[in-house]
C-alpha cells in the first residue's frame, strides 16, 4: 500500500511539475505529433494535435558540440542499442573500448530515437548517468533519463516533426490570468533574445487586461536568468496555477501562441530496428565505461580477427528507409 501511495504521489508531482513548466513561443502543428526542444530551457515538449501533452527534462549539446538547431524529423528507433564508439571518442577515451553492449554501462541507455538526417548523427536517447539530466553536456544528442526515454520512444511516431529552437525567455499566462516570465542563460552565446518584442508583448497584455507590470522587475528577471518562473502581475508568494499558455511574444503580441494549421499527417509505419542494433553517435559518457576483463592468455594465441560489428541482416533492413551505412 505504501509503495502504491508513493507511486501516486510521485506521478502527481510529475504531472504538476509539467503543468507548471514555462511553455515556449513556438507553433506546433495542428494535427499529429510535434516535438519541440528548447536548448536554453533544457526541455523537450511533446504536442499532439496542437495541444501540449508531455514535458521532459533533457541534456543537450555542449557549446563545443552543439545540438543542431532547426527543423528535423523523428526517424528509426533502436531498443537496447549497442553503442559503436566513434573513432574521435575512442581517441578521447584511450581505453581500447570500441563498442558498449546493451546494459547499465551503455551511455545510450535502453533506447535510441533517430532525429534528423542520419548524417547529422543526432538522436534522442536514454543515459547511464541520470544525474546529468537536465544539462548542457552532451556531444550533440538529446539525452533523457532512461524511463522518460522509453516512454517517449513508445509514444512518438517515426516521421513526426521535431523542432530544435533557441528561446531565452518564456512569457506565459496561468489559469488565474496572471502573467509569468522566465529567462534562461545563453549556453551557445546566440545573444538572440528580442527584449524589445518581449517588453512590447508584456505591455500589450497588461493594458488589455487592466494590469500593472513593474518594468524594474522585468529588468531583474532578464538580468538574473535563473530559469525560474516569476509572476509579473501578482503579489509576492502567489503560486502559479497551471496549465500555462505561451503568449506570441516574439511578434510583440498580447494573444496566445496558436497551433500552425496543417493537414493530418499521412499514415507512416513506425520504424523500429532490431534489438541490439549498433548505433554510432557521439553520445559521450558522464560515467566511465568499464572495459571487459582481459581473457586468460591461451597456450597458443591465434591471430585476432578484424573487428566486424554485429549488424542486422539485409532482410531486417528491407522495411526501413534509412541506408544501413548511415545508421551506425
C-alpha positions as CSV (number, residue, x, y, z in Angstrom):
1,X,0.0,0.0,0.0
2,X,2.8,2.4,0.9
3,X,4.5,1.7,-2.5
4,X,1.3,2.4,-4.3
5,X,0.7,5.6,-2.4
6,X,4.3,6.7,-3.1
7,X,3.9,6.0,-6.8
8,X,0.7,8.0,-6.9
9,X,2.3,10.9,-5.1
10,X,5.3,10.8,-7.5
11,X,3.0,10.7,-10.5
12,X,1.0,13.6,-9.2
13,X,4.2,15.6,-8.5
14,X,5.5,15.0,-12.1
15,X,2.1,16.0,-13.6
16,X,2.1,19.2,-11.6
17,X,5.7,20.0,-12.5
18,X,4.9,19.5,-16.2
19,X,1.8,21.7,-15.9
20,X,3.9,24.5,-14.3
21,X,6.7,24.3,-16.8
22,X,7.0,27.5,-18.9
23,X,6.0,27.0,-22.5
24,X,8.0,28.4,-25.4
25,X,6.5,30.6,-28.1
26,X,6.6,28.1,-30.9
27,X,3.7,27.0,-33.0
28,X,3.1,23.2,-33.0
29,X,1.3,21.6,-36.0
30,X,-2.4,21.3,-35.5
31,X,-2.6,17.6,-36.5
32,X,-0.4,14.8,-35.4
33,X,2.6,14.8,-33.0
34,X,5.3,17.5,-32.8
35,X,8.4,17.5,-30.7
36,X,9.9,20.9,-29.6
37,X,13.2,21.1,-27.9
38,X,14.3,24.4,-26.4
39,X,18.0,24.4,-25.9
40,X,18.4,27.2,-23.2
41,X,15.5,25.7,-21.2
42,X,16.8,22.1,-21.5
43,X,13.2,20.8,-22.0
44,X,11.5,18.7,-24.6
45,X,7.8,19.4,-25.3
46,X,5.6,16.8,-26.9
47,X,2.5,18.1,-28.6
48,X,-0.4,16.1,-30.0
49,X,-2.9,17.7,-32.4
50,X,-1.6,21.1,-31.3
51,X,-2.0,20.5,-27.6
52,X,0.8,20.1,-25.1
53,X,0.7,16.5,-23.7
54,X,4.1,16.0,-22.1
55,X,7.3,17.8,-20.9
56,X,10.6,16.1,-20.3
57,X,13.9,17.5,-18.9
58,X,16.8,16.8,-21.3
59,X,20.5,17.3,-21.6
60,X,21.6,19.0,-24.8
61,X,24.9,19.5,-26.6
62,X,27.7,21.5,-25.1
63,X,28.9,24.8,-26.6
64,X,31.7,22.9,-28.4
65,X,29.4,20.1,-29.7
66,X,26.1,21.9,-30.1
67,X,22.7,20.2,-30.8
68,X,21.7,21.2,-34.4
69,X,19.1,23.9,-34.4
70,X,16.3,23.8,-36.9
71,X,13.6,21.5,-38.3
72,X,14.1,17.8,-38.2
73,X,12.0,14.5,-38.5
74,X,11.8,11.7,-36.0
75,X,13.4,8.6,-37.5
76,X,14.0,5.0,-36.6
77,X,14.1,3.6,-33.1
78,X,16.5,1.1,-31.6
79,X,15.7,-0.5,-28.3
80,X,18.6,-1.9,-26.2
81,X,21.1,-0.5,-28.7
82,X,24.8,-1.3,-28.9
83,X,26.9,1.8,-28.8
84,X,29.6,1.7,-31.6
85,X,32.0,4.4,-30.3
86,X,33.1,6.8,-33.0
87,X,36.9,6.9,-33.6
88,X,37.1,10.5,-32.3
89,X,35.7,9.4,-28.9
90,X,37.8,6.3,-28.9
91,X,40.8,8.5,-29.2
92,X,39.5,10.8,-26.5
93,X,38.8,7.8,-24.1
94,X,42.0,6.0,-25.0
95,X,40.9,2.8,-23.2
96,X,40.7,0.4,-26.1
97,X,36.9,0.0,-25.9
98,X,35.2,0.1,-29.4
99,X,31.7,-1.0,-28.5
100,X,29.5,-0.9,-25.5
101,X,26.7,-3.6,-25.4
102,X,23.2,-3.0,-24.0
103,X,23.2,-2.7,-20.3
104,X,23.9,-0.4,-17.3
105,X,27.2,0.9,-18.8
106,X,25.7,2.0,-22.1
107,X,25.6,5.8,-22.5
108,X,22.6,5.4,-24.9
109,X,20.5,3.8,-22.2
110,X,17.7,1.5,-23.2
111,X,16.6,3.2,-26.4
112,X,17.9,5.5,-29.2
113,X,15.5,7.5,-31.4
114,X,17.0,9.0,-34.5
115,X,16.3,12.7,-35.1
116,X,17.0,14.4,-38.4
117,X,19.2,13.4,-41.3
118,X,21.3,10.4,-40.2
119,X,24.4,12.2,-41.5
120,X,24.0,14.7,-38.6
121,X,24.4,11.8,-36.1
122,X,21.6,13.2,-33.9
123,X,19.3,11.3,-31.7
124,X,17.2,11.3,-28.5
125,X,18.3,8.6,-26.1
126,X,18.5,7.4,-22.5
127,X,21.6,7.5,-20.3
128,X,23.6,5.7,-17.8
129,X,24.1,8.9,-15.9
130,X,20.7,10.2,-14.9
131,X,22.2,13.0,-12.7
132,X,23.4,14.6,-16.0
133,X,19.8,15.4,-17.0
134,X,18.9,18.3,-17.4
135,X,22.1,19.9,-18.5
136,X,24.3,21.3,-21.3
137,X,26.8,18.5,-21.6
138,X,26.3,16.0,-24.4
139,X,28.2,15.6,-27.7
140,X,25.2,16.9,-29.6
141,X,22.5,14.3,-29.0
142,X,19.5,15.0,-26.7
143,X,19.8,12.9,-23.5
144,X,16.8,11.9,-21.4
145,X,16.5,10.0,-18.2
146,X,16.0,6.4,-19.2
147,X,12.4,5.9,-18.0
148,X,11.5,9.1,-19.8
149,X,13.3,8.0,-23.0
150,X,11.4,4.7,-23.0
151,X,8.1,6.4,-22.5
152,X,8.9,8.9,-25.2
153,X,10.1,6.3,-27.7
154,X,6.9,4.2,-27.2
155,X,4.8,7.4,-27.7
156,X,6.4,9.2,-30.6
157,X,5.8,8.1,-34.2
158,X,8.5,8.0,-36.9
159,X,8.1,10.8,-39.3
160,X,6.8,13.3,-36.8
161,X,8.3,16.8,-37.0
162,X,10.9,17.8,-34.4
163,X,11.9,21.5,-33.9
164,X,15.1,22.4,-32.1
165,X,14.7,26.0,-31.0
166,X,16.7,28.6,-29.0
167,X,14.4,30.8,-26.9
168,X,16.0,32.5,-23.9
169,X,12.7,33.6,-22.4
170,X,9.2,32.3,-21.9
171,X,6.1,34.6,-21.3
172,X,3.1,32.7,-20.1
173,X,-0.4,33.2,-18.6
174,X,-1.8,30.8,-16.0
175,X,-5.2,29.6,-15.0
176,X,-5.7,32.7,-12.7
177,X,-5.0,35.0,-15.7
178,X,-1.7,36.2,-14.2
179,X,1.4,36.9,-16.4
180,X,4.6,34.9,-15.7
181,X,8.1,35.4,-17.1
182,X,11.1,33.1,-17.1
183,X,14.6,33.9,-18.6
184,X,17.4,31.4,-19.4
185,X,21.1,31.5,-19.8
186,X,22.7,31.6,-23.2
187,X,24.8,28.4,-23.5
188,X,25.6,28.8,-27.2
189,X,26.2,32.5,-27.0
190,X,23.5,33.2,-29.5
191,X,22.5,36.6,-28.0
192,X,19.2,36.3,-29.8
193,X,16.7,37.5,-27.1
194,X,14.5,40.1,-28.6
195,X,13.8,42.2,-25.4
196,X,12.0,44.9,-27.4
197,X,9.4,42.4,-28.7
198,X,9.2,40.8,-25.2
199,X,8.5,44.1,-23.5
200,X,6.0,45.1,-26.2
201,X,4.1,41.9,-25.6
202,X,4.2,42.3,-21.8
203,X,2.8,45.9,-22.0
204,X,0.2,45.0,-24.6
205,X,-1.1,42.1,-22.5
206,X,-1.1,44.2,-19.3
207,X,-3.0,47.0,-21.0
208,X,-5.6,44.6,-22.5
209,X,-6.2,43.0,-19.1
210,X,-6.1,46.1,-16.9
211,X,-3.0,45.1,-15.0
212,X,0.2,46.8,-14.0
213,X,3.7,45.4,-14.5
214,X,6.8,46.9,-12.8
215,X,9.5,47.3,-15.6
216,X,12.2,47.0,-13.0
217,X,11.0,43.6,-12.1
218,X,11.2,42.6,-15.8
219,X,14.8,44.0,-15.9
220,X,15.9,42.0,-12.9
221,X,14.4,38.7,-14.3
222,X,16.2,39.3,-17.6
223,X,19.4,40.1,-15.9
224,X,19.5,37.2,-13.5
225,X,18.3,34.5,-15.9
226,X,17.7,31.9,-13.2
227,X,15.3,29.9,-15.3
228,X,12.6,30.2,-12.6
229,X,9.2,31.4,-13.5
230,X,8.3,34.8,-11.9
231,X,4.9,36.4,-11.6
232,X,4.7,39.9,-13.1
233,X,1.1,40.7,-12.1
234,X,0.5,39.1,-8.6
235,X,1.5,39.7,-5.0
236,X,4.5,38.0,-3.5
237,X,4.0,34.4,-2.5
238,X,1.3,33.7,-5.1
239,X,1.9,30.3,-6.7
240,X,1.4,29.5,-10.4
241,X,-1.7,27.6,-11.3
242,X,-1.4,25.5,-14.4
243,X,-1.8,24.9,-17.2
244,X,0.4,27.6,-18.6
245,X,-0.1,29.1,-22.0
246,X,2.5,30.9,-24.0
247,X,2.0,34.4,-25.4
248,X,3.2,35.0,-29.0
249,X,5.8,37.4,-27.6
250,X,8.3,37.0,-30.4
251,X,5.9,39.1,-32.6
252,X,5.2,41.5,-29.7
253,X,1.6,40.2,-29.5
254,X,-0.7,40.0,-26.5
255,X,-2.5,36.9,-27.7
256,X,-1.6,33.2,-27.1
257,X,0.6,31.2,-29.4
258,X,-1.7,29.2,-31.7
259,X,-1.0,25.9,-33.5
260,X,0.1,26.0,-37.1
261,X,-2.7,24.7,-39.3
262,X,-1.5,21.6,-41.1
263,X,-3.3,18.7,-42.8
264,X,-3.5,15.4,-41.0
265,X,-0.2,13.5,-41.4
266,X,-0.1,10.6,-43.9
267,X,0.0,7.2,-42.1
268,X,3.6,6.2,-41.5
269,X,4.8,2.8,-40.4
270,X,6.8,3.2,-37.2
271,X,10.5,2.3,-37.8
272,X,11.8,0.0,-35.2
273,X,15.2,-1.5,-35.7
274,X,16.2,-5.0,-34.3
275,X,17.2,-5.0,-30.7
276,X,20.9,-4.6,-30.2
277,X,21.4,-2.6,-33.4
278,X,24.7,-0.8,-33.4
279,X,24.4,3.0,-33.2
280,X,27.4,5.2,-33.9
281,X,26.9,8.6,-32.4
282,X,28.9,11.0,-30.2
283,X,27.0,10.0,-27.1
284,X,29.8,10.7,-24.7
285,X,29.6,9.4,-21.1
286,X,29.4,11.0,-17.7
287,X,30.1,7.7,-16.1
288,X,33.2,5.7,-17.1
289,X,32.6,2.6,-19.2
290,X,34.5,-0.3,-17.6
291,X,36.4,-2.3,-20.2
292,X,35.8,-6.0,-20.3
293,X,38.2,-8.0,-18.1
294,X,41.0,-9.4,-20.2
295,X,40.8,-13.1,-21.0
296,X,43.4,-15.6,-19.7
297,X,46.2,-16.0,-22.2
298,X,45.9,-19.0,-24.4
299,X,48.6,-21.6,-24.8
300,X,48.9,-20.9,-28.5
301,X,47.4,-17.5,-29.2
302,X,45.7,-17.2,-32.6
303,X,45.8,-14.0,-34.7
304,X,42.9,-11.7,-33.8
305,X,40.2,-11.5,-36.4
306,X,39.5,-7.9,-37.7
307,X,36.7,-6.2,-35.9
308,X,33.3,-6.8,-37.5
309,X,30.2,-5.1,-35.9
310,X,27.3,-7.5,-35.4
311,X,24.8,-5.8,-37.7
312,X,21.3,-6.9,-38.6
313,X,20.8,-8.9,-41.8
314,X,19.7,-7.2,-45.0
315,X,16.3,-8.7,-44.7
316,X,15.8,-7.0,-41.4
317,X,16.5,-3.6,-43.0
318,X,14.3,-4.1,-46.1
319,X,11.4,-2.4,-44.4
320,X,13.4,0.6,-43.2
321,X,14.1,3.8,-45.2
322,X,17.5,4.7,-43.8
323,X,20.5,3.2,-45.5
324,X,22.5,0.9,-43.2
325,X,25.8,2.8,-43.7
326,X,24.2,5.9,-42.2
327,X,22.7,4.2,-39.1
328,X,26.0,3.4,-37.4
